[in-house]
Amino acid sequence: MIDVVEALTDSTKPRDYWYSMKVRIKNEDEIELSTSCRQLKLKSIDGKRYETDCANTETLFRIIQSIPSPKAEPFKRWLAKVGYERVREIEDPELGTKRTRTLYKAKGYPDAWIEKRMRGIAIREELTEEWKNRGAEEGKDYKILTAEISKATFGLTPGKYKKLKGLKRENLRDHMDDFELIFNMLGERATTEIHRNEDSKGVIKLKSDAKAGGDIAGGARKKLEARLGRSIVTKQKFLDKSNKN
C-alpha cells in the first residue's frame, strides 16, 4: 500500500501519508482500513522480509478513491466508467455479452472459438442456476460439483487441469481448444438435463448427477481419442497453439 501511495501522491514520506490516511478514512467514513488490509512479509530492497500493509483489489480501489491527488484521477475516472457500464449491463444484459465478445476479440481469439466460449458461458450459467435452486451453495458446493464433471469428462480436476496447462489465476476455459470446450459443454449440459429429468435435490444427488453427466462426455471423448489416435486433453494453451498454426 505504501508503494501505491507513493505512486499516486507527491508525498516524500508515503509511509506517514498512509498512516494519516488510515486515520482520516476511519474518522470520516467509519471504515477501519487496518482490518481491510493485511500485513504480509514482503522482501525489501535490502533483501530482508518485513511486514507490509497489502490490500485486495476491492480495498485497493476504495483507497484510490480516497486519495486527493491529480495522479489518482485517471483511476477514479476509469472506476466511474466501469461502474456506469455495469449499471447499463444490469438494465440490458445483452451489453455484457457484447463486451465479453469484444474483450475476447481484442485478445486475439477467432470468431469461431468465441462463439463456442460464449455458448459455454450460457450453459454454465444454466447449470449453476439449477444448482442454486436444488440445494447447492455457491462456492464450495459449486467447486465440488464442477470437479466431479471435470474428472469424469477429462480425467482431471480443474486444479490439475490448470497445472497441466501451466496456469495460475487464469480462467482454464479461456485456454481450452475447440474439442476441450465442446466436451466441457457436453458434460455440463448433460448434467443440467439429468438434474431436470430426475428432479434432483441436495448436494449428494447433484454430485451423483455431475459424475453421470461427466461420464457421458468422457465416454464420447474417449471414443474420439481412440479414432484420432491422440489425446484431446492437452497442455497447450489455445492462443499459443493457434499462433503456432
MOVEN-V149032 format. One record per backbone hydrogen bond with DSSP energy under -0.5 kcal/mol. NH is the residue of the N-H (numbers start at 1). CO is the residue of the C=O. If there is no record, write none. Layout:
[[NH | CO] [NH | CO]]
//
This chain:
[[5 | 1] [6 | 2] [7 | 3] [8 | 4] [9 | 5] [17 | 13] [18 | 14] [19 | 15] [20 | 16] [21 | 17] [22 | 18] [23 | 19] [24 | 20] [25 | 21] [26 | 22] [27 | 23] [28 | 24] [29 | 25] [30 | 26] [31 | 25] [32 | 30] [33 | 31] [35 | 32] [36 | 32] [37 | 33] [38 | 54] [40 | 38] [40 | 52] [42 | 40] [42 | 50] [44 | 48] [47 | 44] [50 | 42] [52 | 40] [54 | 38] [60 | 56] [61 | 57] [62 | 58] [63 | 59] [64 | 60] [65 | 61] [66 | 62] [66 | 63] [67 | 64] [68 | 66] [69 | 67] [72 | 69] [73 | 69] [73 | 70] [74 | 70] [76 | 72] [77 | 73] [78 | 74] [79 | 75] [80 | 76] [81 | 77] [82 | 78] [83 | 79] [84 | 80] [85 | 81] [86 | 82] [87 | 83] [88 | 84] [89 | 85] [90 | 86] [91 | 87] [92 | 88] [95 | 92] [96 | 92] [96 | 93] [97 | 93] [98 | 94] [99 | 95] [100 | 96] [101 | 97] [102 | 98] [103 | 99] [104 | 100] [105 | 101] [106 | 102] [107 | 103] [108 | 105] [109 | 104] [114 | 110] [115 | 111] [116 | 112] [117 | 113] [118 | 114] [119 | 115] [120 | 116] [121 | 117] [122 | 118] [123 | 119] [124 | 120] [125 | 121] [126 | 122] [127 | 123] [128 | 124] [129 | 125] [130 | 126] [131 | 127] [132 | 128] [133 | 129] [134 | 130] [134 | 131] [135 | 132] [136 | 131] [140 | 138] [141 | 137] [142 | 137] [143 | 139] [144 | 140] [145 | 141] [146 | 142] [147 | 143] [148 | 144] [149 | 145] [150 | 146] [151 | 147] [152 | 148] [153 | 149] [154 | 150] [155 | 150] [155 | 151] [156 | 150] [161 | 157] [162 | 158] [163 | 159] [164 | 160] [165 | 161] [166 | 163] [167 | 162] [174 | 171] [175 | 172] [176 | 173] [181 | 177] [182 | 178] [183 | 179] [184 | 180] [185 | 181] [186 | 182] [187 | 183] [188 | 184] [189 | 185] [190 | 186] [191 | 187] [192 | 188] [193 | 189] [194 | 190] [195 | 191] [196 | 192] [197 | 193] [198 | 194] [199 | 195] [199 | 196] [200 | 195] [202 | 134] [206 | 202] [207 | 203] [208 | 204] [209 | 205] [210 | 206] [211 | 207] [212 | 208] [213 | 209] [214 | 210] [215 | 211] [216 | 212] [217 | 213] [218 | 214] [219 | 215] [220 | 216] [221 | 217] [222 | 218] [223 | 219] [224 | 220] [225 | 221] [226 | 222] [227 | 223] [228 | 224] [229 | 225] [230 | 225] [238 | 175] [241 | 237] [242 | 238] [243 | 239] [244 | 240] [245 | 241]]
//
